[in-house]
């Protein structure tokens, strides 16, 4: 996805927030745009796990878990982004681990 497209979608989120006075629309659009890049990263982490630094993603995963815990109340709007990040980072770490196992299995074959 081109940078201009991402900026346009982000601007649409801001406009939706402005006209509806509901930040949840901007949040949903932000998560959607981020997910597009996240899916590519998960795929890359599986196919080429050595191109990613596992420790960085593990620290990010722990940080996002702490963010979920630190939300003071049970509110989906407040929890949405930290839960999204926790899910994304878990997927990246899992993809890296399975990608490493796959490469080991192929090397032994």
C-alpha positions as CSV (number, residue, x, y, z in Angstrom):
1,X,0.0,0.0,0.0
2,X,1.4,3.4,-1.0
3,X,2.2,6.0,1.6
4,X,-0.3,8.4,0.1
5,X,-3.1,5.8,0.4
6,X,-2.3,5.3,4.1
7,X,-2.3,9.0,4.7
8,X,-5.6,9.4,3.0
9,X,-7.2,6.6,5.0
10,X,-5.7,8.1,8.2
11,X,-7.2,11.5,7.2
12,X,-10.6,9.8,6.7
13,X,-10.3,8.5,10.2
14,X,-9.6,12.0,11.6
15,X,-12.6,13.4,9.6
16,X,-14.9,10.7,10.9
17,X,-13.7,11.5,14.4
18,X,-14.3,15.2,13.8
19,X,-17.8,15.0,12.3
20,X,-19.1,12.2,14.6
21,X,-17.2,13.3,17.7
22,X,-16.5,9.6,18.3
23,X,-12.8,8.6,18.5
24,X,-13.7,4.9,18.0
25,X,-14.0,5.5,14.2
26,X,-10.5,7.0,14.0
27,X,-9.2,4.1,16.2
28,X,-10.8,1.5,14.0
29,X,-9.3,3.0,10.9
30,X,-5.9,3.3,12.6
31,X,-5.9,-0.3,13.6
32,X,-7.1,-1.4,10.1
33,X,-4.2,0.5,8.4
34,X,-1.7,-0.9,10.9
35,X,-3.0,-4.4,10.4
36,X,-2.1,-4.1,6.7
37,X,1.5,-3.7,7.5
38,X,1.3,-6.1,10.4
39,X,0.1,-9.0,8.1
40,X,3.1,-8.5,5.8
41,X,5.4,-8.5,8.8
42,X,3.9,-11.8,10.1
43,X,4.4,-13.4,6.6
44,X,8.0,-12.1,6.4
45,X,8.7,-13.3,10.0
46,X,7.6,-16.8,9.0
47,X,9.3,-17.0,5.6
48,X,12.5,-15.3,6.6
49,X,12.7,-15.4,10.5
50,X,16.3,-14.4,10.6
51,X,15.5,-11.1,9.1
52,X,13.7,-10.1,12.3
53,X,15.1,-9.7,15.8
54,X,13.2,-12.0,18.2
55,X,14.3,-10.1,21.3
56,X,12.8,-6.8,20.0
57,X,9.4,-8.5,19.2
58,X,9.4,-10.2,22.6
59,X,10.0,-6.9,24.4
60,X,7.2,-5.4,22.4
61,X,4.9,-8.3,23.2
62,X,5.6,-7.9,26.9
63,X,5.1,-4.1,26.7
64,X,1.8,-4.5,25.0
65,X,0.7,-7.1,27.7
66,X,1.6,-4.5,30.3
67,X,-0.4,-1.9,28.4
68,X,-3.4,-4.1,28.5
69,X,-3.0,-4.7,32.2
70,X,-2.5,-1.0,32.9
71,X,-5.8,0.0,31.4
72,X,-7.7,1.0,34.5
73,X,-11.2,-0.2,33.5
74,X,-12.9,-2.7,31.3
75,X,-13.6,-0.5,28.3
76,X,-13.3,-1.9,24.7
77,X,-12.3,1.5,23.3
78,X,-9.4,1.8,25.7
79,X,-8.4,-1.8,25.3
80,X,-8.7,-2.0,21.5
81,X,-5.3,-0.8,20.5
82,X,-3.3,-2.5,23.3
83,X,-5.1,-5.8,22.6
84,X,-4.5,-5.3,18.8
85,X,-0.8,-4.8,19.5
86,X,-0.7,-7.8,21.8
87,X,-2.3,-10.0,19.2
88,X,0.0,-8.7,16.4
89,X,3.2,-9.1,18.4
90,X,2.1,-12.6,19.4
91,X,1.5,-13.5,15.8
92,X,4.9,-12.1,14.8
93,X,6.8,-14.1,17.5
94,X,4.8,-17.2,16.7
95,X,5.5,-16.9,13.0
96,X,9.2,-16.4,13.7
97,X,9.3,-19.5,15.9
98,X,7.4,-21.7,13.4
99,X,9.5,-20.2,10.6
100,X,12.7,-21.2,12.5
101,X,11.3,-24.7,13.1
102,X,10.4,-25.0,9.4
103,X,13.9,-24.0,8.3
104,X,15.5,-26.5,10.7
105,X,13.2,-29.3,9.4
106,X,14.1,-28.4,5.8
107,X,17.8,-28.4,6.7
108,X,17.6,-31.9,8.2
109,X,15.7,-33.3,5.2
